[in-house]
Amino acid sequence: MEYRDRPAGWKHAKRSGHENEDLIKERLDMDKQFQDYFLEKVNKSSAQITKTSIGGLHETSVPSVNGRKTKSKTDLKVHLDTKEVINVSIKKSLGGQVYFVRAGLFIETFEKQFKKKIPSDVQRAINLFWAAADDAVEIIENWGDRNNSKNYNQQIRHKSLNADTLKAYNKHLYQVLLNWFADNAYALAKISFSMGAAQDPGEWSAFVWYINLLGENDVNDIFFIEDICKTAQATAYEKTCYGTSNGGTTIQLPFGFVQWHQKQLQFHHSYEKIRLLLK
């Protein structure tokens, strides 16, 4: 296997993702059986595809709810003879990053997209867990477990508390953070797969399509994102928990997990979790 450092790996993943999208568009444009499969999965069997479009290598940004530009969650737009447009998010991998945002922008985006306030104690916990609190290092020095030097040093380096340190520092914050992620599983799935920070609902995805035409896996499943959101909320209180490694640096979610990465919230999707949710 060819070794790639992290920047090269991200560049390859993006390039191969666009190659995959190009192949999907070509199949949808040319292959009647492939068209029929897609239309059946999106419950439009009686319609016909008139045009497809993808973001491609020169994808454009769209207006965000924060007054700046953002990338649309929609990778593929399928135009039908019924004048409908089906927006699709394409995943060529069975797991990986689905939403990546710093803590302050996450709070702002969530509140604007859903028109609801994140409580101040939850905001405090988010900032501590995701490297956005000025006093994080001081708290780690006072409350972190120095007997586990690996976990302790990682927290100091990342300037973020893990679950064990958060619990030792403030049990209330430890609990309300977990409760908030469970209470808002529907919205978290919606923002991760469908909305992002895009202001225009015309840029939100309705379906997520797990498909890889590059030969890396043979999955071909299309899921209605609303079903993912509703089922994630229905199972949130049994499936939302802190991870167990490194003192708890992730929050496990019904559709994947969220972790610290480069001082930001990195939401990951999981095909296997979603498949089991909707089976």
ZISULRA-V664524 format. One record per residue. RES is the residue in one small letter. SS is DSSP state (A for helix, B for strand, O for the rest). PSI is psi in whole degrees, 0 to 359 (NA if undefined). OMEGA is omega in whole degrees, -180 to 180 (none if undefined). Layout:
res: [RES	RES]
ss: [SS	SS]
psi: [PSI	PSI]
omega: [OMEGA	OMEGA]
//
This chain:
res: [m	e	y	r	d	r	p	a	g	w	k	h	a	k	r	s	g	h	e	n	e	d	l	i	k	e	r	l	d	m	d	k	q	f	q	d	y	f	l	e	k	v	n	k	s	s	a	q	i	t	k	t	s	i	g	g	l	h	e	t	s	v	p	s	v	n	g	r	k	t	k	s	k	t	d	l	k	v	h	l	d	t	k	e	v	i	n	v	s	i	k	k	s	l	g	g	q	v	y	f	v	r	a	g	l	f	i	e	t	f	e	k	q	f	k	k	k	i	p	s	d	v	q	r	a	i	n	l	f	w	a	a	a	d	d	a	v	e	i	i	e	n	w	g	d	r	n	n	s	k	n	y	n	q	q	i	r	h	k	s	l	n	a	d	t	l	k	a	y	n	k	h	l	y	q	v	l	l	n	w	f	a	d	n	a	y	a	l	a	k	i	s	f	s	m	g	a	a	q	d	p	g	e	w	s	a	f	v	w	y	i	n	l	l	g	e	n	d	v	n	d	i	f	f	i	e	d	i	c	k	t	a	q	a	t	a	y	e	k	t	c	y	g	t	s	n	g	g	t	t	i	q	l	p	f	g	f	v	q	w	h	q	k	q	l	q	f	h	h	s	y	e	k	i	r	l	l	l	k]
ss: [O	O	O	O	O	A	A	A	A	A	A	A	A	A	A	A	A	A	A	A	A	A	A	A	A	A	A	A	A	A	O	A	A	A	A	A	A	A	A	A	A	O	O	O	O	O	O	O	B	B	B	B	B	B	O	O	O	O	O	O	B	B	B	B	O	O	O	O	B	B	B	O	O	O	O	B	B	B	B	B	O	O	O	O	B	B	B	B	B	B	B	O	O	O	B	B	B	B	B	B	B	B	A	A	A	A	A	A	A	A	A	A	A	A	O	O	O	O	O	A	A	A	A	A	A	A	A	A	A	O	O	O	O	O	O	A	A	A	A	A	A	A	A	O	O	O	O	O	A	A	A	A	A	A	A	A	A	A	O	O	O	O	A	A	A	A	A	A	A	O	A	A	A	A	A	A	A	A	A	A	A	A	A	O	A	A	A	A	A	A	A	A	A	A	A	O	O	B	O	O	A	A	A	O	O	O	B	B	B	B	B	O	O	O	O	O	O	O	O	B	B	B	B	B	A	A	A	A	A	A	A	A	A	A	A	A	A	A	A	O	B	B	O	O	A	A	A	O	O	B	B	B	B	O	O	B	B	B	B	B	B	O	O	B	B	B	B	B	B	B	A	A	A	A	A	A	A	A	O]
psi: [134	131	137	136	175	312	319	325	316	320	317	316	319	316	315	330	319	324	319	316	319	318	321	315	315	317	318	326	331	336	109	319	320	318	313	321	312	312	323	317	333	14	41	42	333	355	171	144	128	332	149	151	148	163	312	191	340	41	144	155	159	159	140	167	350	10	15	197	153	165	137	146	348	120	333	131	125	116	133	162	352	4	5	154	124	118	130	134	127	131	116	344	156	354	162	185	133	340	132	119	143	160	311	319	327	312	313	314	314	313	323	322	322	0	46	145	134	123	150	324	326	319	319	316	319	315	324	322	334	43	39	20	128	333	14	315	319	318	318	318	325	329	348	153	101	345	337	86	326	309	320	310	326	318	318	317	319	346	40	143	140	178	321	317	320	318	318	323	314	102	328	312	321	317	319	330	312	317	320	318	325	316	331	29	321	308	323	322	320	314	329	316	330	311	311	221	7	133	322	118	339	349	0	142	144	334	150	129	111	107	137	109	12	1	11	335	168	25	140	84	137	127	138	120	326	324	320	314	312	319	325	317	321	333	5	322	345	343	355	121	161	145	167	346	150	34	7	82	3	161	118	134	162	332	3	231	168	138	171	134	119	44	24	166	122	105	133	142	159	113	317	318	317	318	317	326	319	6	NA]
omega: [-180	179	174	172	-172	179	179	179	178	-180	179	-178	-180	-179	-179	176	178	176	178	179	178	-180	179	178	-180	179	179	-180	-168	-169	-177	-180	178	176	-178	178	-179	-178	177	-177	179	176	178	-174	-177	-179	175	177	179	-177	173	176	-179	178	177	-176	-178	-179	-178	177	-180	179	179	178	-177	177	177	179	178	176	177	174	-177	177	-174	173	-180	-178	-178	179	176	-177	176	174	179	179	-173	169	-177	175	179	178	-177	178	180	-176	177	178	-172	-170	176	-170	-177	180	176	-180	-179	-178	180	-177	-179	-180	-174	176	177	-175	171	-177	-175	180	176	177	178	-180	177	-179	178	-176	-175	165	179	179	-177	-177	-176	-178	178	179	179	-180	-178	-171	180	-180	-178	178	175	-172	-180	-179	-179	-178	178	179	178	-179	-178	-176	179	180	168	-174	-179	-180	177	180	179	-179	-175	-177	179	-180	178	-176	-176	177	179	180	-178	179	176	-180	-173	-179	178	-177	-180	175	-179	-178	-178	-174	-169	-166	-167	177	-176	-177	-173	177	176	177	180	179	176	-177	170	-175	173	-178	179	-180	179	177	-177	170	-175	179	176	-177	176	-179	174	-173	178	177	177	-178	-178	-179	175	179	-179	-177	-170	-172	174	-173	-180	-178	174	174	-175	-177	176	179	179	-179	177	165	180	-177	-179	-177	-178	176	175	-177	171	171	179	177	-180	172	177	177	177	173	178	177	-176	178	-179	179	180	177	-169	-178	none]
//
